Amino acid sequence: PPAASNPIDFTGEGCVDFDNTDGSWESLPGMRSNLYDRYMSLNFDWDGFVTNEISIGEDGTMYIGHDRGRSLNAYHANAGTTGQVYGNVFMKNLTDGRFAVVWDELNRDANAKDMLSPGANNTFQIVLSNLSSDYPQVCYCYEKMMWADASQPSIVGVNHYTSNPPYTIGLFNREDNNWGGVGSSNNG
């Protein structure tokens, strides 16, 4: 049977609405935490590095360029020893020149170690635009965030040729509304 419609109204400047039954969104194959190389219709400028190459991870990470040296972490779920990350990932080259990726119902194995709410799902997106656009160049948009890992916080931030993001928006390992501000840890 066809998938049930699950429209999502992502709110925020630059966010894009999503419906999993809209055939204009490309569904990426089940990756089981692997990366999927694709091409965007826009040439994205990352501090002078311009490319249309993108690598999308099922774990909430998007790499700019197939060399995987620059990443945007919308909710990088560190699988490590705590269980496999999986979910539905969709991408779309938008008619206004932007590029969007939606991680819909991202989950972890039900028996993942230190999983606070087994079976819960997270849904979020990253939208990219070029420098001349009226939209922000990078948008992080969140709809439903229902799980976190107590032992390995998920990272929201930007990584440029380092093992740790030089700009961390936050580390998330709680299932509440705690927020300590930009760069903080122990957030919900």
KAHU-V60021 format. One record per pair of residues at least 12 apart in sequence whose ideal C-beta (glycine too) atoms are under 10 Angstrom apart, sorted by the first residue. I is the first residue (numbers start at 0). J is the second residue. D is the distance in Angstrom with one decimal. If there is no record, write none. Layout:
<<I/J/D> <I/J/D>>
This chain:
<<1/20/6.9> <2/18/10.0> <2/19/5.6> <2/20/5.9> <2/26/9.4> <2/87/9.0> <3/19/8.2> <3/20/7.7> <4/18/6.0> <4/19/7.0> <4/20/4.7> <4/21/8.8> <5/17/8.5> <5/18/6.9> <5/19/4.9> <5/20/7.7> <5/87/9.5> <5/103/7.3> <5/104/8.3> <5/122/8.8> <6/18/4.4> <6/19/8.2> <6/20/8.5> <6/21/8.6> <7/19/8.3> <7/101/7.6> <7/103/7.5> <7/122/6.5> <7/123/9.7> <7/124/8.5> <7/140/9.2> <7/142/5.1> <7/143/8.2> <8/142/8.0> <9/99/9.2> <9/101/8.3> <9/122/8.9> <9/123/8.3> <9/124/5.9> <9/126/8.5> <9/138/8.8> <9/140/4.1> <9/141/7.7> <9/142/5.8> <10/140/7.6> <10/141/9.2> <10/142/8.5> <11/124/9.9> <11/126/9.4> <11/135/9.2> <11/138/6.6> <11/139/8.4> <11/140/5.4> <11/141/8.5> <12/126/9.9> <12/133/9.9> <12/134/7.4> <12/135/6.2> <12/138/7.0> <12/140/9.5> <13/97/7.8> <13/99/9.5> <13/126/5.4> <13/127/9.3> <13/128/7.1> <13/132/8.9> <13/133/9.3> <13/134/4.4> <13/135/4.6> <13/136/8.8> <13/137/8.4> <13/138/3.6> <13/139/9.4> <13/140/7.7> <14/99/8.6> <14/124/6.9> <14/125/9.9> <14/126/6.4> <14/134/9.6> <14/135/9.7> <14/138/5.8> <14/139/8.9> <14/140/3.9> <14/141/9.1> <14/142/9.1> <15/91/7.6> <15/93/6.7> <15/95/9.6> <15/97/7.3> <15/98/9.7> <15/99/4.7> <15/100/9.9> <15/101/8.1> <15/124/6.8> <15/126/5.5> <15/134/9.7> <15/138/8.3> <15/140/7.6> <16/99/9.8> <16/101/9.9> <16/124/9.9> <16/140/9.9> <17/89/7.0> <17/91/8.5> <17/99/7.8> <17/101/4.9> <17/103/7.2> <17/122/8.6> <17/124/6.9> <17/140/9.4> <17/142/8.4> <18/89/9.8> <18/101/10.0> <19/87/7.0> <19/89/7.1> <19/101/8.5> <19/103/6.1> <19/104/8.9> <21/89/8.9> <21/91/8.6> <23/89/9.8> <23/91/6.3> <23/92/9.3> <23/93/9.1> <23/94/9.2> <24/88/10.0> <24/89/4.2> <24/90/7.1> <24/91/4.8> <24/99/8.4> <24/100/9.7> <24/101/7.2> <24/103/9.5> <25/37/8.2> <25/88/9.4> <25/89/6.5> <25/90/5.2> <25/91/6.6> <25/92/8.7> <25/100/9.9> <26/87/6.9> <26/88/7.5> <26/89/5.5> <26/90/8.6> <26/103/9.4> <27/55/6.4> <27/57/7.8> <27/87/8.3> <27/88/4.4> <27/89/6.9> <27/90/6.4> <27/100/8.6> <27/102/10.0> <28/57/9.7> <28/88/8.8> <29/57/7.8> <29/85/6.9> <29/86/8.8> <29/87/8.4> <29/88/8.8> <30/55/8.2> <30/56/7.4> <30/57/4.2> <30/58/8.8> <30/84/9.3> <30/85/7.8> <30/86/9.1> <30/88/7.0> <31/57/6.9> <31/58/9.9> <31/78/9.5> <31/83/6.2> <31/84/8.2> <31/85/5.9> <32/56/7.0> <32/57/5.4> <32/58/5.3> <32/60/9.8> <32/76/8.6> <32/78/5.3> <32/82/9.9> <32/83/6.0> <32/84/4.9> <32/85/7.1> <32/86/9.9> <33/54/9.8> <33/55/9.8> <33/56/7.4> <33/57/6.9> <33/58/9.2> <34/53/9.9> <34/54/4.6> <34/55/6.8> <34/56/5.1> <34/57/8.3> <34/58/9.1> <34/60/8.2> <34/61/9.7> <34/62/7.1> <34/65/9.1> <34/67/7.3> <35/53/8.9> <35/54/6.8> <35/55/4.9> <35/56/7.7> <35/57/8.0> <35/88/7.6> <35/90/8.7> <36/52/7.1> <36/53/7.5> <36/54/5.2> <36/55/8.1> <36/62/9.0> <36/65/5.4> <36/67/9.5> <37/51/9.3> <37/52/8.0> <37/53/5.2> <37/54/7.5> <37/55/6.3> <37/61/9.9> <37/65/9.5> <37/90/6.3> <37/92/9.4> <37/98/9.2> <37/100/9.0> <38/50/9.2> <38/51/5.2> <38/52/6.3> <38/53/7.0> <38/65/9.5> <38/92/8.7> <38/98/9.6> <39/51/4.8> <39/52/7.8> <39/53/5.5> <39/63/9.3> <39/90/8.6> <39/92/6.2> <39/96/9.6> <39/97/9.1> <39/98/4.3> <39/99/9.9> <39/100/9.8> <39/127/7.0> <39/129/9.8> <40/91/9.7> <40/92/3.9> <40/93/8.2> <40/94/9.2> <40/96/6.9> <40/97/8.9> <40/98/6.8> <41/92/7.6> <41/93/9.0> <41/95/9.8> <41/96/5.3> <41/97/6.9> <41/98/5.7> <41/127/6.9> <41/128/7.0> <41/129/5.1> <41/132/8.5> <42/96/9.9> <42/129/6.6> <42/130/9.7> <43/63/6.0> <43/64/8.9> <43/69/9.6> <43/98/7.5> <43/127/5.5> <43/128/8.4> <43/129/6.7> <43/130/9.0> <43/136/8.0> <43/137/9.1> <44/63/9.6> <44/129/6.6> <44/130/5.3> <44/131/9.5> <44/136/7.8> <45/63/5.1> <45/64/7.8> <45/68/9.6> <45/69/5.3> <45/71/9.3> <45/127/9.7> <45/136/9.0> <45/137/9.4> <45/157/9.3> <45/159/7.7> <46/69/8.5> <46/159/7.4> <48/63/7.4> <48/64/6.8> <48/66/9.5> <48/68/8.6> <48/69/6.9> <48/159/9.2> <49/63/9.8> <49/64/9.6> <49/129/9.2> <49/130/9.6> <50/63/6.4> <50/64/4.8> <50/65/8.2> <50/66/9.1> <50/69/9.1> <51/63/9.8> <51/64/9.4> <51/92/9.7> <51/98/8.8> <52/64/5.0> <52/65/4.6> <52/66/8.3> <52/67/9.8> <53/65/8.1> <53/71/9.8> <53/90/8.2> <53/98/7.4> <53/100/8.1> <53/125/10.0> <53/127/8.3> <54/66/8.9> <54/67/5.7> <54/70/8.7> <55/88/6.2> <55/89/9.8> <55/90/6.5> <55/100/5.7> <55/102/9.0> <55/125/9.3> <56/70/8.4> <56/72/9.3> <56/75/8.0> <56/76/9.4> <56/84/8.6> <56/88/8.5> <56/100/9.8> <56/102/9.3> <57/76/9.0> <57/78/9.6> <57/83/9.3> <57/84/6.1> <57/85/6.2> <57/86/6.2> <57/87/9.0> <57/88/5.6> <57/102/7.5> <57/105/7.5> <58/72/8.9> <58/73/9.8> <58/74/8.5> <58/75/6.0> <58/76/4.9> <58/77/7.7> <58/78/6.4> <58/83/9.5> <58/84/4.5> <58/85/9.0> <58/86/9.0> <58/88/9.8> <58/102/8.6> <58/105/8.0> <58/153/8.9> <59/71/9.5> <59/72/6.5> <59/73/5.0> <59/74/4.1> <59/75/5.1> <59/76/5.4> <59/77/9.8> <59/84/7.7> <59/86/8.8> <59/88/9.3> <59/100/9.6> <59/102/5.6> <59/105/6.4> <59/121/7.9> <59/123/7.1> <59/125/8.9> <59/153/7.1> <59/154/8.7> <59/155/8.7> <60/72/5.4> <60/73/7.6> <60/74/8.9> <60/75/4.9> <60/76/8.7> <60/84/10.0> <60/102/9.6> <60/125/9.4> <60/154/8.7> <60/158/8.6> <61/73/7.2> <61/75/9.7> <61/90/9.5> <61/98/9.5> <61/100/5.9> <61/102/9.6> <61/125/5.4> <61/127/8.2> <61/137/9.5> <62/158/9.0> <63/127/8.3> <63/137/9.7> <63/157/9.9> <63/159/9.3> <66/160/9.5> <67/158/9.9> <68/158/8.5> <68/159/7.3> <68/160/4.9> <68/161/9.1> <69/157/8.1> <69/158/6.9> <69/159/5.3> <69/160/7.1> <70/154/9.5> <70/156/8.9> <70/157/7.5> <70/158/4.4> <70/159/8.2> <70/160/9.8> <70/164/8.0> <71/100/9.4> <71/125/5.6> <71/127/8.2> <71/137/6.3> <71/139/7.9> <71/155/9.3> <71/156/8.2> <71/157/6.0> <71/158/7.9> <71/164/9.5> <72/125/9.2> <72/139/9.1> <72/153/8.1> <72/154/4.7> <72/155/5.9> <72/156/5.3> <72/157/7.3> <72/158/6.6> <72/164/6.6> <72/167/8.7> <72/168/8.5> <73/100/8.2> <73/101/9.9> <73/102/7.0> <73/105/9.7> <73/121/9.5> <73/123/5.2> <73/124/7.2> <73/125/5.0> <73/137/9.7> <73/138/9.7> <73/139/5.4> <73/140/8.3> <73/141/8.1> <73/153/9.2> <73/154/9.4> <73/155/6.5> <73/156/9.5> <73/168/9.6> <74/102/7.4> <74/105/7.3> <74/121/6.1> <74/122/9.7> <74/123/5.6> <74/125/9.8> <74/139/8.7> <74/141/7.9> <74/144/7.4> <74/146/10.0> <74/147/9.3> <74/153/4.9> <74/154/7.9> <74/155/6.1> <74/171/7.2> <75/151/10.0> <75/152/9.4> <75/153/5.8> <75/154/4.3> <75/155/7.5> <75/156/8.1> <75/158/8.8> <75/164/8.8> <75/170/9.9> <75/171/9.8> <76/102/9.3> <76/105/6.9> <76/106/9.4> <76/107/7.1> <76/111/10.0> <76/121/7.9> <76/146/8.8> <76/147/9.0> <76/148/7.1> <76/151/8.2> <76/152/9.6> <76/153/5.0> <76/154/8.7> <76/171/9.5> <77/148/7.2> <77/150/9.1> <77/151/4.2> <77/152/7.6> <77/153/6.8> <77/154/7.4> <78/107/7.9> <78/108/9.2> <78/111/8.6> <78/148/9.2> <78/151/8.3> <79/111/9.9> <79/112/9.1> <79/113/9.9> <79/148/8.7> <79/150/8.3> <79/151/5.3> <80/111/9.3> <80/112/6.7> <80/113/9.4> <80/150/8.7> <80/151/8.5> <81/107/7.4> <81/108/8.7> <81/111/5.0> <81/112/4.7> <81/113/5.6> <81/114/7.0> <81/148/5.6> <81/149/9.1> <81/150/6.2> <81/151/5.7> <82/106/9.6> <82/107/4.8> <82/108/3.9> <82/109/8.4> <82/110/6.9> <82/111/2.6> <82/112/6.5> <82/113/8.8> <82/114/6.5> <82/117/9.0> <82/148/8.3> <82/151/10.0> <83/106/9.3> <83/107/6.9> <83/108/5.0> <83/111/7.6> <84/102/9.6> <84/105/6.7> <84/106/7.6> <84/107/5.9> <84/108/8.5> <84/111/8.9> <84/121/9.8> <84/148/9.7> <84/153/9.7> <85/104/9.2> <85/105/7.5> <85/106/6.1> <85/107/7.7> <85/108/7.8> <86/101/9.9> <86/102/5.8> <86/103/6.5> <86/104/5.2> <86/105/3.7> <86/106/5.6> <86/107/9.3> <86/120/7.4> <86/121/7.9> <86/122/8.5> <87/101/8.2> <87/102/7.6> <87/103/4.4> <87/104/5.5> <87/105/8.0> <87/106/9.6> <87/120/9.6> <87/122/9.1> <88/100/6.8> <88/101/7.2> <88/102/5.6> <88/103/7.4> <88/104/9.9> <88/105/8.3> <89/101/4.7> <89/102/8.4> <89/103/6.4> <89/124/8.9> <90/124/9.8> <90/125/9.9> <91/124/9.9> <91/126/9.6> <93/126/8.1> <93/127/9.7> <93/128/8.8> <93/134/9.8> <95/128/8.1> <95/132/7.8> <95/133/9.1> <95/134/7.9> <96/127/9.8> <96/128/6.7> <96/129/6.4> <96/131/8.9> <96/132/6.5> <96/134/9.0> <97/126/5.7> <97/127/6.4> <97/128/4.5> <97/129/8.3> <97/132/6.9> <97/134/6.2> <97/135/10.0> <97/136/9.8> <97/138/8.8> <98/125/8.8> <98/126/7.2> <98/127/4.7> <98/128/7.7> <98/129/9.5> <99/124/5.9> <99/125/7.2> <99/126/4.6> <99/127/7.6> <99/128/9.7> <99/138/8.6> <99/140/8.8> <100/123/9.4> <100/124/6.2> <100/125/5.3> <100/126/8.0> <100/127/8.5> <101/122/7.4> <101/123/7.6> <101/124/4.4> <101/125/8.6> <101/126/9.4> <101/140/8.7> <101/142/8.9> <102/120/9.7> <102/121/7.1> <102/122/6.7> <102/123/5.6> <102/124/7.0> <102/125/8.7> <102/142/10.0> <103/120/8.2> <103/121/9.2> <103/122/5.2> <103/123/8.8> <103/124/8.7> <103/142/8.8> <103/143/9.3> <104/119/9.8> <104/120/4.3> <104/121/7.8> <104/122/6.2> <104/143/8.5> <104/145/9.8> <105/119/9.9> <105/120/6.4> <105/121/4.6> <105/122/7.0> <105/123/7.6> <105/143/9.7> <105/144/9.5> <105/145/9.8> <105/146/8.6> <105/153/9.9> <106/118/7.3> <106/119/7.2> <106/120/5.3> <106/121/7.6> <106/145/9.2> <106/146/7.4> <107/119/8.6> <107/120/9.6> <107/121/9.4> <107/146/6.8> <107/147/9.9> <107/148/7.3> <111/146/9.4> <111/148/7.3> <111/150/9.8> <111/151/10.0> <112/148/8.6> <112/149/9.2> <112/150/7.0> <112/151/9.4> <113/147/9.5> <113/148/5.6> <113/149/4.5> <113/150/4.0> <113/151/7.4> <113/172/8.9> <114/146/6.8> <114/147/8.7> <114/148/6.3> <114/149/8.0> <114/150/9.3> <115/145/9.4> <115/146/6.2> <115/147/5.5> <115/148/7.1> <115/149/5.7> <115/172/8.4> <115/173/7.8> <115/174/5.0> <115/175/10.0> <115/187/9.8> <116/145/6.1> <116/146/4.7> <116/147/8.0> <116/174/6.0> <117/146/8.0> <118/145/9.0> <118/146/8.4> <119/143/9.0> <119/144/9.0> <119/145/3.7> <119/146/3.9> <119/147/9.0> <119/174/8.1> <120/143/6.5> <120/144/9.0> <120/145/5.7> <120/146/7.2> <121/141/8.2> <121/142/8.7> <121/143/6.5> <121/144/5.0> <121/145/6.1> <121/146/6.1> <121/147/8.8> <121/153/8.6> <121/171/9.8> <122/140/9.6> <122/141/7.7> <122/142/4.5> <122/143/4.5> <122/144/7.8> <122/145/8.8> <123/139/7.2> <123/140/6.4> <123/141/4.7> <123/142/6.5> <123/143/8.2> <123/144/7.1> <123/155/9.3> <124/138/7.8> <124/139/7.8> <124/140/4.7> <124/141/8.1> <124/142/7.9> <125/137/6.9> <125/138/6.9> <125/139/6.1> <125/140/7.6> <126/138/4.2> <126/139/8.5> <126/140/6.7> <137/157/8.0> <139/155/6.8> <139/156/9.7> <139/168/7.6> <141/155/9.3> <144/171/8.0> <144/174/8.6> <144/187/8.7> <145/174/7.4> <146/171/9.9> <146/174/6.7> <147/170/9.9> <147/171/5.4> <147/172/5.3> <147/173/5.7> <147/174/5.3> <147/175/9.1> <147/186/8.7> <147/187/6.9> <148/171/8.7> <148/172/6.2> <148/173/10.0> <149/172/5.6> <149/173/7.8> <149/174/9.1> <150/172/7.6> <151/170/9.5> <151/172/7.4> <152/169/8.6> <152/170/3.8> <152/171/5.6> <152/172/3.9> <152/173/8.8> <152/184/6.3> <152/185/7.9> <152/186/7.9> <153/169/9.0> <153/170/7.3> <153/171/4.7> <153/172/7.3> <153/186/9.4> <154/167/6.6> <154/168/8.5> <154/169/8.1> <154/170/6.1> <154/171/8.0> <154/184/9.9> <155/167/7.4> <155/168/4.3> <155/169/5.3> <155/170/7.9> <155/171/6.8> <155/181/9.9> <155/186/8.8> <156/168/5.1> <156/169/7.6> <156/170/8.6> <156/181/9.4> <156/182/8.6> <164/182/9.8> <166/181/8.6> <166/182/8.1> <167/181/7.9> <167/182/5.3> <167/183/8.4> <167/184/8.6> <168/180/9.6> <168/181/5.9> <168/182/7.5> <168/183/9.0> <168/186/9.3> <169/181/6.9> <169/182/7.1> <169/183/5.6> <169/184/7.4> <169/185/9.3> <169/186/4.7> <169/187/9.8> <170/182/8.8> <170/183/7.2> <170/184/4.0> <170/185/7.3> <170/186/6.4> <171/183/9.8> <171/184/8.5> <171/185/8.7> <171/186/4.8> <171/187/6.8> <172/184/7.5> <172/185/6.5> <172/186/7.4> <172/187/8.2> <173/185/6.5> <173/186/6.4> <173/187/3.6> <174/187/5.8> <175/187/3.7>>
